Structure formats: structure tokens, C-alpha cells
Amino acid sequence: MILFSERQSLLVELLSELDHVITGRELADLLGVSVRTLRYDISRINGMAKADVIEATPKGYALNRPVYYDLVARNSQLGTELGHQERILLYLFGSPSTDVYDIMRDCYLSESVTRAALQRLVPKTAEYGLELRTAGAAVELTGDELDLRRLLGELVHNAMDVTVGRAEKMSRYLPDVDPAVVAMQLRSAVEETGADINDIQLSNTVVSLAICLQRFDSPPDASQVPRAGGGPGVDGLAARLLARLERVYPARIFAPADREYVRTLVSLALDHGAGSAGAGRPFDENGAAEAIRVCLDETIAHFNLCSDYARLHRSICDHVLRLVARPRKLPYFRNSLQESLRARSPFLYDVAVWLADKLSRMLSISFSDDEIGLLVIYLGLHTAQPATDERTVSAVVVCPRYHALQDWLLAELVERFSGRLRVVDIVTGNREADDIECDLVITATDEAPGVHPSVRISAVLSQIDCTAIDAAILRELSMKMRTRMAATISRFLDPDLFFIGRSFPDAASTIHFLSDALHAKQCVPDEFEDSVLLRETYSPTAFARRFALPHSMDFMANETKVAVLVPAAPIPWETAEVSLVFMLAINGDDYDEFIRFYQPLISLLYDPQLFSELKRVKDFEAFTRLLGNQLVAPNRDQLD
């Protein structure tokens, strides 16, 4: 078995994201360690693998992908070491009444480490309705079985988000059950019954079933099991599924309470809902539909969205009804698209968080980060941001009048460069074009260029001409972006809000410091910090496990500013450790301009090499210069 440390696994994961060599200094900056520690970790990784998984070159380091893939293929248990708290939790799942010394012996921990970890686990277990008590040497974890399974589900959820060590962690959490086998049985049962289950529901049901199988000898209290909702196909699919699971796991026969719980899982997967295990208040569907309409209206107006309103409203209504029907004690729920949605659609993700907050307040329901990701999908399917001409170049065409030549040339330009070129006029000479406001002159004459940038073509628009026009459009778009971004950076960044080398123990203290700095500059009102902290409760703003962009729920800033922090050491931020923080304070009047800055910024920071270069800059002027150059790099993908 090959076990990397968390830092070593992160090192391998970072290198797997790159398709080029990265220097040791840049790699060390990304990890928040010294170059000496980096060299030690690389030596350890290669030594444990007995091969050069990470290759050193004169220009830096790179992952030897054939060796890495072979290593993963040959080592099904390649993974990372579990943390102290995870190891103790797993021990308590099997031995809820124990003592400190048994934990020390079986988890290979010292007494001081064990007691400290137990103390930190108290609030964690309390979040799930469990109670962890330590009295002298005695240790006891008490609570409802379904709550314990929810806690196990979170461990599985977090394991699914890692690149290196996922299989090994899953085998630790579910040592007696193979989710792949469970998935095969569920898919077969679905095919046999003709049921309709989407991929996200199917994958969640698989893990929930695996958790139930792992805990089969600790069935829940029947009174706590939510009742399965009605609907066609539930009984048939549940019966086939249970029969199949009993054949592949004959020693793990479900108790009646778990059999009923499997029916509930099947009912939810089929979107038939489930009733509460206890007496709950009835949910007014008509009232909910009207409340959702109010929340949607506010969201659309707030973010200036264009939407297919009827479809969006219907989708959100259906989703809320499914959310209400889902039992609170469902063992596991994960949106496998969530991280890509956060990274690639940050604007829509913020819209979804804002909408989730409105719905939560109006309907007294809660949205997890994964649920918010599903709202993003509905918003993406049924809304679009208002169209702008930011990606087009305005042009005047210069061409002599000769039969239908002008009309033909204009039609060809519109057809070939649709969406990228906006022809504002067609004239016969360059001097006439001088008096017309435009970005570019496309001329078919041999006259000397006028005041505007120009590109010469033939009147019959050959392939060479099209290439020249294409290059000119890219050049002008890049110039427009550069000019606009330079002005944006100059407005939004401030040397008084640029901090290097400070240390903070967690996200909350970092947010407090940066909020105070913005408040001292009179950029934000008193309630700004509370709004930022509220935003973090819905969905942490750490990205790629290396940078964070905290911001308020609303556009409440007196003046749009971005406070920047390059900390002395990585800051723990939920499940990540971030080495760069941008706190965003946004005024509603600057909304459109800010959005044009926001998405390119996140895309830039996702590139490990560019992120490292930015993080190593030590003064404000160099930081803004590098940021501006990278944000407006003439990349065809950005401009198209």
C-alpha cells in the first residue's frame, strides 16, 4: 500500500493539472512550503513509488504521466493518509463506547493528540445531532443511527472530491462494501423495471445504499425512518434491488427498518418524494409557487437576467418540492457537477446563492452547497445575461461604387464575421471614414490610412483577406479589453487595500480583517462583514483549494473595491488552504463592469503557473501590472 501525506497528494494533484513544466519556486509557493520541503516531498513520492513519478528538468518539475497512470493502475490502494479526526471517527463508528487508551492503541496516536482531536470533534458531531462525551478516559458517541450515517456520508462526500487517494479513502469508509458492485445492481434493477433515474440521483442512491449496507448490523429505529412516498414503480424497483443486494451480499441482510429506508431511497430517486417520519407541518404547494415567483422576480431584476420565465419558474417549483420531500436524514447527497459550475460559471453561482437565500427566508427551507449547484443548472438552462457588443468590433468599409460590389462585399462580411464584426457604414474613401466613430476601417482602396486602425483587402474578399480581417478583429478586441481592464483595475484596486505577509488562523478572522480595512476606507457599510459571513455559510468562496474570493450577498458597497491579501502562510478555508484572497466589495452601479472583470479573474487564478507568478509579486504596482497583462492576454479562447 502506498500512502502519500495530504501535502504530497496535493503536490501530485497540482502537477496533474499542468501540461507544462513549473519551477520549484512556483510549486513551493502554490503549496505554501519552502523549496527544501518541496524537494523532500518529491523525493518521498518517487521513493515510495519506486519510480520517477515527478521528473526534474532544467526548467522545473513535471508529472511523468505514463509512470503516474501505471502507478495508479498497479496500486488500487494508492491514496492519502487519513487525518487524526477521521481515523478517530471511523473508530467510533464501530466502537461508540470506548476509552482514550483503546483509541490511542488502535489509531496509533499519542494521548495528547487523541484528546485534542476528540475535543475538536465535539462541535463537528453536534452538527449532526450526535453527542461526543469524554469523561476521564471514557469516550462515548451517542445519537440516532441515521444521524451517524449522515456523518459517514459527509466523509464519503469529501472523499469524492479528491483526485489522489479517492479509492483508498472510500475503502476506509466503506471497507465491506464496493460502491461499484452496488451501482451495477441498481442499474440492472432500473433496466429490468424500466424506471427513469437521472445520473445524479443514481450516483447518490448508490452511495446511500452502500452506507446502509456497511451499517446493516446497526439498523435505525423504525420510528425515525421516513416513509416512502407513493408512485408507480417504487415497490417493484425496491423489491428487485433488495433481492439483488441480498444475492451479492448474503451476509448483510437488511432489517425491516432498513428495508423501508431502501424503499424511501428508491421513491426519492424516482422523484416521488417521501413523507416525514414524524408529524410535520403541511407544505402549501400553491403558496410555495407564489413565493417562488416573488423570489424569482426579485432575482431577475437584481441581476438583470433574460429568462424563459415560465420554464424557469416551473423548474424551480419542482426542485423546491423535491427538496421539501427529501428526508432530513438522507445519508448522502452530492451534486457531481457542483465544482465545475462554481469554477466555470461563477456569475450564475452567485445568482443561485442569492436566490437560495431568498427562498430560504420565504419558505423556511435550507439549501446545501450541492443543492445550490442544481439551482445553477436551472438558471443556466433557462436564463441568459443581456447581450452586449463587448465581443464585437465596429467597422467602416471603404469600397468604390461599381455595380453591386458594395452590397456584395457588405453581405459577405456580415455572413463570414457574424457576431464579431459590426459594420456601421460603407463609404468610398478613407477620408470619409475619418469622420465616422468606429474601431476599424476595412478598405479595398490603395489610399493612405486615415485616423482609424485599418486593414487592406481586395474587393472580392479572398481567403487571404479574411485571414487579415480575422487578425485585425482579434487585435482590436484585445486592445479594447486591455484599455477597459486597465481602467477597471485602476478603479477597483487600491494600494491601501493591498496586504502582504500577514497571518490569519482561519477564514473568519481573514474576513474580519479585510472587512475592517474596507470599512476604514468608507467603502462598505457596517453590515458588510455579516453579509460576507452569511455568503460563506451557503457556499465557501475558496476555489481550486488555493484562492478565495469572499464577497457580500448583496451589492451593498458604497464604492466598488477589491481588497487583496497575500498571506505569509496558507489560510484554512473550510476544506481548503488558500494562499491568495480577493475580497470583493461591489456597488450596484458598477455591476456590469465588475462582471466583465470577475470571470476572467477566476479563470486566471485557476492556472497554477499564472497563480504562482501573481502570488510571488511583492508590491502593489507590480501586482496590478502583472494582473492586467494576464487578464488581457490575446488568447483566442477569451476573445471568441
Helices and strands as residue ranges (DSSP letters): E 3-4, H 6-17, H 24-31, H 35-49, E 54-57, E 60-63, H 65-74, E 79-80, H 84-94, E 97-99, H 100-107, H 111-126, E 131-135, E 138-142, H 145-159, H 166-173, H 179-193, H 199-214, G 222-224, H 234-248, H 256-269, H 285-303, E 306-307, H 309-325, H 338-344, H 346-363, H 369-382, E 383-384, E 393-398, H 405-416, E 421-427, H 430-433, E 440-443, E 454-456, H 463-492, E 493-500, H 507-520, H 528-538, E 542-543, E 547-548, E 556-566, E 571-573, E 576-578, E 580-587, G 588-590, H 591-606, H 608-616, H 620-631, H 636-639
